[in-house]
């Protein structure tokens, strides 16, 4: 009754989507009214429109004021230069995108052309417009395809590709009016920019406007994959192999329980006892054995939750992650938190080191930085609620240019997978016999190969497109619509190529001749293939068009809809049907028991299927359950990442101010003020009687940090008020600062303070991220103590952040106030940008040591190292905890002080080692001059120079288990730019640190261990590695 009333209301008044579209019709009509006049404009007059629009903006006009004329200009340019005229429905899509909304446009409706409208309009403002795609191929193709339109209108176009490591080239691309690139590269460039040591090295220029193509894939599917830049940790990999030899001895359901829905594995008491016996551990849950327990759990997941040829493939003796949504290999991405190492041990390949996070961000917080964000996709309506709640983006479904003629049949369900696959092959055989092209969609490499083998037995020619056969992807997809073709694909999401019925003549001709080297032969071949494809298209249309066979429902309805959407483009006929079984993962884990009971009651045999709309509805309900489950995971990740995002903004703001260098003295004064306030809070507690003030502690702190010695007795100082003591402390410290600036010279002081600020900020932030990862991994257990894990995380993360900030202030002031400078020449005359030359004109003498060449103090810590002095010190590689112990030694920390590593524990309970001694540095034979162990070691700690830059992979899973996807790019701090980012599993870039292939994205990120992000295991979103992050 209610549904009938709702449908009647929609017919009378229209739904919300229809009402919004009607509001746009007057604007579309105004654009159409201008078309006759714009057709009469000369090419020069059309090109001059851009300058006229910008002049109007300078005079106070808004982009909305210019929309009608700007859209008319782009439409006319496209018609003249490319014979591509925007349809009315495309104009509507462009308006929706300009308004900062998501436009759902079906496959074949021309989203690439639609984007030119809002991109041109928003680029007029001068802030730059970014077009975000899912892979390099689409970014380069779309940029080249639409460049004639932009170029004629005076707009420059740049492209950001995964393999590009030249900062100058990237800077020029970002400086263009319009920039095309992948989501991973935009994200990694942002992180790398915030690891630079010179503002001139930064490549991006802000985040004004962005259109995200395949927005559901990037903002929904990959939202659980943080982008991570990481570097290797100094840890042995032997433990992974030892544990891997024990885990297969455990018995399922007896020693451990597998929860496939929650993606977790839990040890039973019997399993714990067996592990303790095999490993010789007394108590697996003892705090000292927590690392062993963690790796046991990861090994169990590797063996029982992650399957070869589904979640990953083994290629060239390496484990390569498979993107679950696209079926693509994610080169360079790695799961984090030891998961990738566990899989490597399982597959008996070389186990690589874990990585430590240097910088990370989720796609959610990355794209929320844009002033205006819009998106396009063929399937967004099912996720409209999430787009609205997370990104504040409304979704509108754009009408198609022609009615969709595809027929979507009800699902057919069998008891077993074998019977299902036999039915699939029978369907394919029947369609193939009459020449109808068939596209078969599978959910994994394994399943695609099962179908392929069955077709081979039947003698049916076919092409297979999966993670093992991407080299021929473009050719396979382009010809999937030819007469009698059968194409098996792991997933069509994000392929970016339309399937043309009858085949693609340009692709066929290109396979014969290169159009650039043999233009005449290419033209002749193209004419032949055009006629051949035209004739084949008529036969294919008569046979019913492209038919889609789905062998399994995906967890997301969107992915199923994307597969279906490959058929029936631009009004062509077509059909689709999904074949399911009760053994499919979706129905087995999330499906309703009613289906199984129903089939059993009906007494159906294994080869007897059920086909009914109720079954289709039951399957969709199971998918809705999964989508809700995954939404909660993404929402949970965002809540935790928002905490880090707040802190990230604070740290990056400090770096940007330091890079600018204009107010570095003011920043030092702020640090002094912070330290003074901390002294007041620690030793002169407000409300406490002066008799109970810790005057001796205050004296010791002032002497250690500022070098201030007060002659008055403790009793005399107690006669002062707190405000008087605060003012005196601050005045004395500022006076000392003025003396230091005068002795050092203002220009040299600013550069030295700037370098120290960057060095200490980066070093402490890196350790802080590691501490947050560890906190994130363990905070969930507090729920058993009736405490809210999120609130506990927020509280402790804030305490850790404040501690990190206090340590940075103290390290900075201590170093500045305990450094004496003897200038050999007046450095003030040297241009500030010539940092190295200017610094080398002075001689620093910290802590009584003599340093030949000031450059050692700054260059050792900078990501872009300066040339070392002749007598460069030989530094022994530090062991775990050495940096904290060295810091404690330098600054006189006591055993009860907080540990400098940022763990939040006392020094004596963390990194303290009574047997530890400061490193002794020896100059190389024949070297003259002394060395500065303090400056050198400080630089080491800041830059992570103790570990060579490498690109582990692309995915680090954040904290609790990350989902592969985004990818962390491993960097070792050795890269002058931003550390190493695993790109596609690439190597280190000479002179720039190691930046893996595509930014750990290879992309987006791969999994965050080394890559870009990991998918949350068991529902946990990656923090830095747990779930594969979009890669580390």
Secondary structure, DSSP 8 states (H G I E B T S, - for coil): -HHHHHHHHHHHH--HHHHHHHHHHHHHHHHHHHHHHHHTS-HHHHHTHHHHHHHHHHTT--HHHHHHHHHHHHHHHHHHHHS----HHHHHHHHHHHTT-EEE--TTS-HHHHHHHHHHHHHTTSS-EEEEESSHHHHHHHHHHHHHHHHHTT--EEEE-TT---HHHHHHHHHSSEEEEEHHHHHHHHHHHTT-SSGGG-------EEEEETHHIIIIITTT--EEEEEE-S--SHHHHHHHHHHTTS-BTTTEEEETTTTEEEE-HHHHHHHHHHHT-S-TTSGGGHHHHHHHHHHHHHHHT--BTTTEEEETTEEEEE-TTT--EETT---TTTHHHHHHHHTTS-----EEEEEEE-HHHHHTTSSEEEEEES--GGGHHHHHHHH---EEE---SS--EEEE---EEESSHHHHHHHHHHHHHHHHHTT--EEEE-SSHHHHHHHHHHHHHHT---EEESTT--TTHHHHHHTTTSTT-EEEES--TT------TT--HHHHHHHHS-TTT-HHHHHHHHHHHHHHHHHHHHHHHHHTSEEEEESS--SSHHHHHHHHTTSSGGG-EEEEEEEEETTSHHHHHTS-HHHHHHHHHTT--TT--EE-HHHHHHHHHHHHHHHHHHHHHHHHHHHHHHHHHHHHHHHHHHHHHHHH-TTHHHHHHHHHHHHHHHHHHHHS-TTS-GGG--HHHHHHHHHHHT-----S-HHHHHTS-HHHHHHHHHHHHHHHHHHHHHHH-HHHHHHHHHHHHHHHHHHHHHHHHHHHHHHHHHHGGGGGGT--HHHHHHHHHHHHHHHHHHHHHHHHHHHHHT--EEESS-GGGS-TT-HHHHHTTEEE-GGG---S-THHHHHTTSSS-----TT-EE-----TTHHHHHHHHHHT--TTSB-TTSSSSBGGGTT--TT------EE-TT--S---HHHHHHHHHHHTTTS------S-B-EET---BTSEEEE--S-STTTS----SS----TTS----TTSSGGGS-S-BTTSEEB--GGG--EESSSS-EEE-
